[in-house]
Each structure stands twice: as C-alpha cells, then as structure tokens.
Amino acid sequence: MADYQTGKLLEQIICPQDLREKITEDDLPQLCNELRDFIVDVVSQKGGHFGASLGVVELTVALHYVFDTPNDKIVWDVGHQAYGHKILTGRREVFHTNRIYKGISGFPKPSESEYDTFAVGHSSTSISAALGMAVASRYKKENKQHIAVIGDGSMTAGLAFEGLNHGGSEDTNLLVILNDNCMSIDPNVGALKEYLTDITTSHTYNKVKDEVWNLLGLISKFGPNAQAIAQKIENGIKSTLLKQSNLFESLNFRYFGPVDGHDVNYLAKVLADLKDIPGPKILHCITEKGKGYEPAELGDTTQWHAPGIFNKETGEIIKIAPKSPQPPKFQDVFGHTIVELAEQNDKIVGVTPAMPSGCSLNIMMKAMPDRAFDVGIAEQHAVTFSAGMASQGLVPFCNIYSSFMQRAYDQVIHDVALQNLHVVFCLDRGGVVGADGATHHGAYDLAYFRCIPNMIVASPINEEDLRNLMFTAQADNNGPFSIRYPRGNGSMVNWKTPFKKIKIGTGQRLKNGEDIAILSIGPIGLEAKKAIEKLEETANISIAHYDMRFVKPIDEILLHEVFTKFNKVITLEDGCIMGGLGSAVLEFMADNNYQAQIKRLGIPDKFVDHGTQEELYAECFYDANAVITTVKSLMETAENKASA
C-alpha cells in the first residue's frame, strides 16, 4: 500500500472484531481522529466522496463497536458515507484503490465484503432492505439486529416512507438511524427539512428528552405493563413539547433523539441501550458534513461532497488549467440553454429531483427562481409533478440522471406517455459514467424509452445538437420528448450557436463511403469518427458514417439508403445493445426484408463496474479501437467469401 497516514489504534484494526476486542471506550475518540485523518489523507490524493464520510466517522465507529457485525446487519443508504465502514471492515490496505478501475467500489457491495449487507447507490432503499432482513431473521428465528442508516435527504423519497409505514407494523429488531446533516448533495428542500429543524431546535424538548429516557429505563424494570405505561408517558411528553404528533411515533416507531452524532462515547451508550429495546425504533443523530476538516466545515458543502484532488494542509482544491479553451460540460450547455429558451417561451419550467448543481438547473434557479423546482430526492414525484404542469399548458423540462430515471418508469408510462403530455425529459449521465460504477451507469434509457408509445427518443452528437433538440422539443406540442447526453465535456468550444429546428425522426449523413456503414447515436459517434480517420489512413477502407440522432422515430429514409447501398453495417451506442439502436436497426432490416451483416457495439448484457469512461468503452468493446477491429473483421470475412 502507498504511504498513507495510519494511526497506532487504526493500524490494529483489520476487522470490527479487533475494534471490539482491542479498543477501549476511552480510546474511541482517538480512533475516530485517526480514521478521519486516514480518510482525509487518501481522498485528498485519490479523490472520492468526502464530506458525507467525515460526517459519520463517530457513528460508524460506534455502530461497529456496539453491534456484532457482520452477524448484525448495517445497511447504509446510498453509500456515499461508507468510507469509514470500508476501512474498518478489512479494506484499509486497499482503500487507495477506491473508485479506480479494477479497485474497490465507492459504494457498499456485497460481492466485495460480507460486511456490505446490501448493494446500494440509489437513495432511500435502506429501510425497506433492512426491514426485509429483519423479517427474514424473525422467520428463521435468528437473534440479529438490523440497522438502516439513512440521511435526511434520502428520507424525503417515497420509498423511505413506504418502508417506515410497513416497518412500524412489524415486530422486528429494526433500528433506523436518521443521519440529519441538512444536506444530501445540494441543500435539502421540503416540509420534512422544516419538521426536523423544529425538532432539533426545540430547547425544551432537548432538555427533557434525557429525563424521559431515564424514566423509561427505570419503569421498564417492573415488567411489560410498566413498559407500556412508560411508552405512553414518553409519547405524551414528546407530543406536548413538539405541540404536534411526532411523525415517526405516528408510524409506530419509537423515536429517540436528537443526539449529538459526533460524541462517539455517548453514541455507543445510546446504541447499547437501544439493543435491549424491542420493536421498531428510530434514532435521530445530528451530524455535520465534513466534520473535523476545517476547509470542508467552512466551505461550500456541495463542492466538498466530492471535491476531487486537494491539498490536505490548505484545503485548496487542485485543478489543472487546460492549455487551450475546452468544450463545456453537456450539463452546463443544458443549464444555459434552458434559460435562453425560457426567456423566449414563458411556458417553460425546470424540474429536478435534488440534483440542481449536478444537472446545472441551478443556473435557471438563480435566474428564474419562480420557474425552476428542486423537488427533493423524489424522481417519481418529479415526473408526475411535471405531468401535472404539462396538463395545464406549461412545458416542463424534467432533468433527471438516466440511472435515476429508472425509478420513475411507471410515472413516465402512466402519467406522461399515456396522456401524451408535453414533458421534455433531459437525461443527464447517459451511458457509462465512470467512477460511480454499476449503480450510476445510464445504460438502459434508449431501450426502456424506445418501447413506450408516444415517446420521442433522441441523443445529440454535440453541444449544438443538444441546443437544437431542446429548441425543437419545446417548439410544438410534441408529446413526451426524451433527450439524453453523457457525463462530461462535449466537443465544441464555440457551442453557443443560433437555434435551428430539427425535423423529428431525422438523422444525418456525416460522411460518404463505399465499403461499410457505421450508424451511431450520441457523442459516442466521435469514437467512430476517430476510427474512420485511422482506417482510411492505414487500411484504404471507405466508410460511411451516419449520426442517427433519433432512435424513435428512427430515420427510415436514411435506413433505406443504408441497406440499399451496404451489406456490412456497424451500429454504435453508449447504451445497452439489447433494445437500443442496434436492435432498432435489426428490426427495420427484418421488417423491410433487407439482408446485411450487422455488428452491434455497445454496453453488453452485464453490469459494468467502475473505471474511467475511456477504460469502460474499451472494456465493453465500443471505443475507437473496437470499431477498427470490427471493421477489419467484417472486411476480412467479405474477402474470404469472395475468394472461396
């Protein structure tokens, strides 16, 4: 392992059993300091999610100190905050490979460790998963504890409330820990945020809650009836102090807190007490993202969510200035373009589920705060909310990461497409996304949207095309319209071109050729362009290149041209090859009685791990080299047949 700062206590811990056997309660604060220093040391040099993991250092240590992991099950929601957990569970020596190609995952992953009880990456799954584990343990008559650690941002999603609603009716050893730091990635929004603020700022409530706790423990010694009486007393006091029914208590969860999430000794005491209290419980912990690292505590919390490489001594985030002007990120082109369009069209509104900075809708939120909406981590609501506005004549641009859009598929079909409502879906992070890995790759949207009636499905090859597709999508009542684009930068430095309307369902021939045709969709077409340039220089092969632009409706005139002229065709897409562009082309060929050799290049039928986009293009065999290899293979096959 590289030379990273490992303290004398942390060095003794290979697994949580070492923590429980070798570390005394008095040493827990020092261990937390060493764990925090180790995370700072590695992430400052390697990058990764930062603020969230620093915020739960004490909670992580207390959980593994009190509970018998891996027999007791801890489910981390999303997993941004699980770095300390990974380090304490046998992965300290390889932690420097976090999020690097062929290294450990940035999220909990059961195939990586038995301590990672559930694969996570999307928010709000922890309560349902932990409840399922708890019911399974009850059924198998196993004596296990089950803990879901969920942030206040993740608690805003419907799935979290569904889990709470069911969990309150099950007699299981389920403990929900609400990690309340007032942030997900961007600042949290909504009524739940205000409710939690009311709880945490009630001085009277905080003063009395410890007395309630002690009263409970005293009375409970006198038997089950006394326990029931004590609980009624507790509920009554809480309701009186909060001047309303406690939300969690109303769902039949015993509520404890709020407690200081950075007092490791007190946390350990509280968790030990909660182990002995039966039934569903919720512990409300107040934490601070970036805790213990001053630049993160005082700086922009969104920026310190995943700051990249930084100087750990000064907190300066290290950015290498490019030698020449660079193309913008696709997300920023979206952000600036929607403002331009909204200035021209007063019906346009913007919607995002908790990712305003990630998708750059924050540009519109600043310029037009009454026309841009962050609805919290609630993709299903974002879609149906957009549908509601569209039903009243507005034109919502609903911007959701491709991977997250999967969570709202029913709403797209039932609430938007079935009614043919004019909602424009801008799907960011289409294709492989890099270091976040399998949970975040936008592999499926071309396929899962293509099969929906009334849906238009498009992908621009560059920034100019993105602007023009957005312009086209809002211009007429086209019904549901999907525009997908990848993570990262485009290819045009001078991207702010005048708007032009694109005829729906039309592609474009980028290059003529005689020997073979390549059909691509989206910016991955630039890999085809690189391959074509190299092949024509070195192999004397004449290649035609078509940018299909729309996978639905597909350009049939263009496809008739292709199959009339070519008997060797390659399709290229940064998406799953099952159901995407390649499948659409094969369907057209079969339906129109054409015959040709077709090779489909794209994401194969497997879940792809993390790495850079370039590494994953190569691994999945659809980068420029893959195109070159495929072209040569098709040409050699044709030559062999001709000479046979």
N, C-alpha and C positions, 0 to 999 in steps of 0.2 A: 504493500500500500504506500501511496505517496506520504510525505511527511506532513501530517495534519495534527493539530493541537488536540491531544488526548490527555485528560486529567488523570490523576492517580486513582480516583474512585471509578471513573468511567472505564478505565483500562481493565478493571477487574470483571466487568460485566460482559459476558458472552450471550447470556440469555436471561430472561426475567427471574429465573430461579436464583441466579447469582445476586440479583438485586435484593431479593427477599432474604437470602441467607448471609450475604457479606456486608450489607449496608445497614447501619443503624438508623433509627429515626432522627437522631441528632445530625447525621451526615447527609440527610436528604436534601437540604438547601444547597450544600456544596456540590452534590451530584447534579442538581439542576443547573447550577452555574457552569459546570464542566460540559454538560450536554448542550447547553445553549452556545457556549464558546465553540464547541465542535461543529455545530450546525453553521454558525457564522463563518468559521474558517473554511469549511468545504464549499458552501454555497457561494461565498464571495469569489471563489476561484473557478467554480464549475457552473454556477447558475442554478436556477430552480425556483420552486415556490418557497417563500421565505417568511413573510410576516405571520402567516397562519400557524406555521410550525413553532415559531418562537412564542406565540401566544398561548400554546398549550403544553409547554415544557413541564410545568409543575403538575398539571392534570395527568399527563402521560406517565410521569414517574409515579404519582400516587396510585393510578389505576393498576399498573403492573406490580406495585409494592403490596397492594391490598388484595387483589384478586389472583386466583390461581390460574393464570394464563399458561398454556393455551386451553386448559380444560374449561375455564370460564371464558366466555366469548365476548370480545370487544369488536363492535362494528363501527368503523369510522365513516362518517358521512362525507361524500365527495373524495376525501383523502388528501387534499392539499396540506392538511395539518399533521400528516402521519410520519414526518421525517424522524422525530424523536422516537416514535414507536419502532420504526425500522432499525434505528441504531441500537436500541435496547434489545432487539429480538434477533441477534445474530448477524446483522448486516453492516456493522460498523466498519469492518475491514474492506468492504466493497462499496461503501456508501459513495465514494468518489466517482463511481460509475453510474450514479443515479441519472436517469433520463438520457444516457448516452447509448448509441447503437450497440446492441448486444449486452448492455449493462442492466442493472436492476431498474424496475419500473418506478416512475414517480408517484404511483398510486398503489394502495394495497392490492395484492394479487395472490390469491390462494395457491397458485402453482409455484409461487416463489417462496412461500413460508407458511407453515401451519399456524402461525400467529396472525396471518392475514385471513380473517374468517370469511370475508365476502369481497368479491371483486367490485370496486367502486370507481367512480369517475364522474358520473352524473349525480346531481344533488338529491337529497331528500329520500333516499332509499333505506336509510339505516334503521328507522323504527320498524318498518314492515319486515325487513330482513331479520332483525334481532327478535322480533315477536315470533316469526316463523321458527327460529331456532329454539326459542323458549318453549313453544308449544310442542315441538318435536322432543325436547328433553323431558317435558312432563309426560308425554305419551310413552317414552322409553323408560320412565321412572329414574331418570338421571338427576343427580344433585349438582346442578350447574347454575352459575349466574350469567346473565345476558345483559350487556351494556351497549346502548346506542349513543354515540357522541355526535351531536348534531348542532350546527351553528344556527344563530337566529335568522340568518339569511335563508338557509335551507328550510327552516321551519315555515317559511311563507308558502311553500309549494303544497298543492293539494294532496299529494301522496303522503306527506308527513301527517296531515290532519286525518287522512284515512287510516293510517297506522295507529295514531293516537285513539281514534274513535273505536277501533276494534280492540286495541290493547287494553283499554280501560275495562272491557267486558271479560277479559281472560284472566284467570287466576294463575299468573306465571311470575317467575323471578325475572322481571324486566325492569331495568333501570335506564331511563332516558336522561342523559346529561345534556342540558341546553347550554352550549358554549356561547355566551352572549358577549360579542365584541362590537356590536353595532355595525358590522361590515360583512359583506360577502367578498366580492371583488371591488365593486363600486359601493357607495353608501347605500344602506338598506332603505327601503321605502315601504309605506303602507301602515295600516292600523295596528298590526302586531308590533311593529317597532315602537309605536307610541305607547302601547299597552305595557311592553317590557320596561320602557323608560319609567312609566308610572310606578311599577313595582320596585325598581332599583333605586328610585329617588324618594320613596316613602320613608322618612326618618323614623316615624313611629313604628311602622311595620318592621323595619330592620332592628329597632331596639327591642321589640317584644318577641321576635321570632325565636331567639335563642331560649327565652324563658318557656315558650311553647314546647320547644324541642325537649328541654329538660323535664317539663311536666309530663310529656308523653312517655318518656323513658321511665319515670317514677311510677306512673299509674299502671303501665303495661305489665309490671311485675305481679300485679294482682289478678291476672287471668284475662281470658279473651273478652269477657263482657266489659271489663275495665278498659281494655284496649279500644273497644268500640266507642265507649263514652269519651275517652281521651281524644279520639279522632274527631268526634262531633264538636268537642271544645275547641280543638285546633281549627277546624273548618270555620266555626263561628267567629273566632277571633280574627282569622285571616280575612273573612268576608267583611267584617266590620271595619278593619283597618284600611282595606282597599276600597271600601264603600261600593263594592260590587262583588259579584260571584267570581271567584278565581277561575279563569278559563280552564286551567289544567285539572283543577279539582272537579269542575263540572263534567269533565270527561272521565272521571273516576280514577285519576292519577293522584296519588299522594304527592303534594308539592312541598319541596324543601328548598329554602334559599330566600334571597340570593346570597351566595357565599363568594368570598374572595378567591378567584381561580389562580392566584399567584402565591398563596400561602400553602405550601406543599404539606406541612405538618397538619394543619387544620383540615385540608382536603383528605388526607389519609385517615384522620379520625372520623370525619363525616362518612366517608365511603365504608369504613369498617362498621359503623353503626347501621348504615343502610343495608348492609348484607343481611342483617338479622331482622329486618322489617319485611314481612311478606307482601306479595302483590305488586301491581304496577306502581312505579314511583318516578318522579322527575326531580332532578337536582339542577337548580339554576345557578350557573357559575358565571361570574363577571370576569372577563379577561380582556387583555389589550393586545391587539395585533402588533408584532414587532417588539414585544416586551423584552427589556433587558439589553436592547441595542439602540442607543440613543438616536442615531440618524433615522431609524425606522419609526421610533416612537414619535419623533418631532416632525418627520417629513410627510410626504404625500402617501397615505396608506395604500391607495390604488397602485401607485408606482412601486411600492415596496412589497406588493403581493408577489411579484416575480420580477425582481429588478435586473436580472442578468448578472454580469460580472461587475464587482465593485471593490473599491479599496476598503478593506475592513477597518483600517485605522481611522480614515477620514469620513467614510461613508460616501465618497464620490463614486457615482456610477460611471463605469468606464465605457465610453462609446468611441469606436474608431471612426473618425471622419472619413468619408469616401473621397477619393482623389478627383472625382468628377460628379456632376449632378446625377442623382439617381432617380429612377421612376418611383412614384409614390406607392404606398400600400393600397391594395384594392379597397380595403375598408375605408381609407381616407377619401378615395375617389367617390365612393358611395356617400360618405358624410357630407362632402362639399356639394355634390351633385343634387342631393335631395333638398338642400337649402335653395339652390338655384331654381329647381323645379317648383318648390313650394312658393317662391316669390312670384312665379308666373301663374300658379294654379292654387287658388285659395281652398280647394277641396283636399289637398294633400295633407296627411298627418303621418307621423312616425311612431312606431311601437317597437319596443324591445323588452325581452324578459331578463332584466338585471345585467345586461352587458352594454351599457351605453358607451363606455370607453373602448371595449373590445371590438365593437362594430362601428364605432365613430358616430353613432347617433347623438353623442354628446355635443357635437357641433350644432345640430339643429336645436337641441335642448337649450343651448345657450342663446342662439339667435332667435328662436321662436318657442319660448318655454310653454306657451299655451297650446302648442300643436305637436309636441313630442312627449311620449309617455314611456316611462320605465315602470313596468307593472310588477317588478319583483321576479323571483325565480318561479315562474308560473307560465310555462310555454303553452299549455292547453288554454289557459285564460287569455294569453296574448292573442292567440288565433281567433277565439270566439269573440273577444272584445273587438278585434279588428273587423270581424264579420258584422257585428252589431253596428259599427260606424259605417261600414260599406252599405248596409241595408238602408241607411238614411242618406245616401248620396255622397259620402266622403270617400276619399281614395287612400286607404291606409297602406303604407309601406311597412310591412311587418318583417323586421330584420332579426333573424334567428340563426345561430350556427347550424350547419347542416346536421351535425350529430345530435343536437338538442331538438331539432325539428321532429326527429323520430318520436319524441314523447307526445307530440300533438297530432299524430297522424289521423286519429278518428275525427278530430275537430276540423282538419283540412277537408276530409271527405264529407262529413255530415253537415258541418256548419257553413262551409265556404263553397265547395265544388257543387254539392247537390243543389244549392240555391243559385249557383252561377254568379256569385258575388265578386265584385271588382276589388279583390285584395291582391296586392303585389307582394310576393314573398321574396325577400332578398336573403339568400342563403350564403352566409359567410363561412369560410373554412371548408369549402367543398373540396373533396379529395383528401389525400394523406396530409396530415398537419404537422408531423414532426415529433418532437419530444414527448408530447402528451400521450401518444400511443393509441392503442386499440379503442379505448373508450371515447376518443375525441375525433378519430378519422371520419371525415364526411364521405363515406364510401357509397352510400345507398340512395341518395336523393334522386339522381337521374332515373333510377329504376323504380323507386317507390312512388314518384310523382307521375311518371310516364303512363302508368296504368289507370290513372284517375280521370274519369270523364270531365270534360270542360277545361282541363288544366293545360296551360301553355307552359312548356319547359324549355328554358334557354340557358346558354352559358357563353359569355363573351370571351373572345381570344385576347383582348387587351382592354386598356382603360377607355379608349374611345368607344369601343363597342359596348362597354358597360354603361357609359353615359347614354348612348343612343338607345339601348334596350330599356333603360329606366324611363327615358323620354317617351318611347313607344308604349310602354306599359301603362303610363298614366294618361296618354292622349285620348284614348277612346275607352268605352266600357267593354273591355276585352274579357271580362270574367277573371277567374283566378290566373295569375301570371307568376311563374317562378323564374328567378334569375339567380344562378349560382356562380360563385367565384372563389378562388383559393385563398389560403392564408399567405400573407407576404406581399412582396412587391410585384408590380407588373413589368411592362417592357417599354413604356413610353414616357420619356422625360417631359415632353411637351404634350400633355394629355388633355388639357382643357380646350377642346375643340368645339365648334358650334354644333348644336344638336341637329341630328338628322333622324327622321322616322325610318324605321326598318320594317319592311313588309314581313308580317308574321309568317313563320314557316319557310323562310328563305336562308340558304347558306351562301357561300361564296367560293369560287374557284380562286385559290391563291396562286396556283402555278399550273401551267400546262405540262403534260408529259405523255409519253407513248407506251411505256413498258408496264407500268404498275400504278395503281391509285392508292393514296393514303387519305382516309377520311378521319378527321379528328374533331373533337369538340372541346372548347375552352382553351385556356392558356397552355395546356399540355401539348397543344399543337406546335408550340415553339420547339419542343423536343424533336418533332417530326421535321421541322424546318432545318434544324442543325444536322439531322441525319441525312436529309436530302442533299444539302450542300456538300457534305463529305463524300457521299456516294457518287455524286455527279463529278466530283473532282478525281476520285480514285478508281471508280468501277465502271464508268461510262454507262450508267443506267439512267434512263429518262423516266422521271417520276412526276406524276400529277399529284397535287395536294389540294384538298377541299376542306374548308372550315365549315362544318355543318351548322353551327350556331344554334339551331333548334333541334332537340331530339323529339319534340312533339309540338305542333305537327312537323313531321320531318319533310325535308325538301324533296318531293318526289320527282320533280322535273330534273333536278340535279342528279338524283339517283338513277333515273332513266339514262342520262348521259353517261354516268359512270359504267353501268352494266352493259350498255350498248358498245362501249369502246374497250373496256378492260375485262380480262378474265382472271386477273390477280388483284386482290383488294385487301388492304390492311385497315382495320379500324383501331383508333387510339383514343382512350379516355382515362381521366384521373378519377375513376369510379369503378364499381364492381362490374365485371364483364357479364355477369348474369343479369339480364334485364335492362341493360343500359343501351348505349349507342350501337354496340356490336350486335346485340340482339335485335334491335330495331332494323338494322340493315339486313340481317339474315331474314327477318320476317318479310321485308319488302321483296327481297330476291325470290323467296319461295312463293309469295302471293302473285308475283308477276312472271313466274316461270323462267327466270334467268338462271344461268349456271356460271359459277365462278369459284375460284379458290379464295376463301376468306380466312384471314388470320385476325383474331381479336386480341388486342393488347389492352390490359387494364388491371385493376385490382383482382387477384384470383379469389377463388371461393374459400377464403380463410380469413381469420382475424389477424391483422398485421400489427406487430409490436412497434416500439418506438425507435426513432432514429431521425436524422435529418431528412428533409423531403427528397433530396438527391439520393441519399442512401436507400430510401424506400422505393423510389422509382426504379432503381437498379435491381433491388431485391425482388420486386414484383414484376420485373421484366417489361417495363414500358418506358424506359428512358431512351435517349438517342441511340445508344449502343444496341439496345434491344430492337429498335426499328431497323437499324443497319443489318443486324443478324437475320431478322425476319425477311427483309427484302432479298438478301443474298440467298436465303434458303428457298424462297419462292422461285427466284430466277434459276437457281441450280436445278430445282425439280422440273421446271419447264424445259430446260436444256436437255436434261437426261431423258425426258419423254420424247423430245424431238429427235434425239439421236438413236433411240431404241428401235 
